Amino acid sequence: MEFEKQSGARQRERIDARQHPRFKLDVDVKIYPRACALVMGRAVDVSETGLAAMVKIEIPLDQVVRLELKLSLDLVSVRALVRQRNAFRYGFQLVEPDSDAQYLITRFCRELTPQT
């Protein structure tokens, strides 16, 4: 029981420590792993530094993949590191900070950020 409390506390700290807010997203994503064929998934959220997707086929962690998805601004193709997996939900960290695709994702997220 104590472990579960500590684990939950660590998870909340990680969530609170995020540098960029996440935004819900519901679009198809094509995932191109190095060692296997195209994998289709569904992006469920996005931030300026990554995205989460539901995927039915296992993708190895710590592998760089290419992601393709259609945002309202344009088609985006970007490389990302497979950072985490929880059942069918995968977390991808974008690894091309100076790319045109990264610029489009950043612009997309900033347009979604509520103005105060």
N, C-alpha and C positions, 0 to 999 in steps of 0.2 A: 504494500500500500504506500509506504514511504517513497519507494522508487517511482511509482506512478505520479505522485505529487511533484517530485523533483523533475521528472521528465516533462510533465505539463508546464512547469515553471520555466524550464529551459526553452521549450517550444514558444511560449509567450514572449520570452526575451528576444528570441530570434525574429519573431513577427514584428515586435515593436522596434527592432533594430534595423528594419528595412529602410534603405535610403530613398526608395521611390514607391509611391502608392501603386497598388494593383487595381486594374479595372476589369470588370467582367467582359468576356468576349465569347462569342458563339459562332466560330467559323471553322471550316475544314482546314486542316494543316497536313501538308505532305512532309514526311520525314524520310530523309535519305541517309541511312546508316552506312558506315564503311563496309561492313561485312555481310550485309544482306540487301534484299530488294526493297523497293519503296514500301513504306509503312504509312497507312492513312490513320489520322487521328482527328480529334476535335479540340481546338484551342478553347480553354475555358476562362483564362484570364491572362492579362498582359501587363507588363510594367516597362519602364525605360531600359531595364537591364535583363529582362527575361520573360518567359511565359510558361504557363502550365497547360498541359494537354492530356486528354483521356485517350489512351492507346490500348488496343486489345492484344497486341503482340509485344513480347518482351524485347526491350532494347537495353544493351549493357550500359551500366553506369560508367561515368568518367570517359565517355567516348564523345568525340566531336562529330556532330551530324549537320546536315544542311536542312533547314526548315523553309518551306514555301507556304505562304498564306496570303489571302487577299484582305487588305484593310481598305477602309473607305478612300484612302489617298491613292493607293496603287497596289500592285502585286509586290510582295516582299520576299526576297530570298536571302537568308542569312545563316551563318554558321553559329552553332550553339553547342555548349557542353551539357551532356545529360548529367545533372547534378543530383537528383533524387527521384525516388519512386515510392509511392504508397499505393499498393494494389495496382489499379489501372491508371492512376494519375502520375504523370511525370513532370518534373520541374526542369526547365532548360535555362541555362545562363548564356546570354549572348556574348560572343567572343570577338566580335569585329567592331570595336568602338568607333572607328573612323570611317566606316562604310556608309554608302548611300542608304542601305537597308536600315542601318541603325538610326540614321537621321530620320527616315520615314517613321520608324517606330516611336522615336522620341517625340516627334511632331504630333503623331497620332495621340499619344498619351497626354501631352500637354494641352491639346485641344479638348480633351475629356476632363481635365482638372477643373473643378469648380472655382470660379472667381469669387474672391471675398472682398 
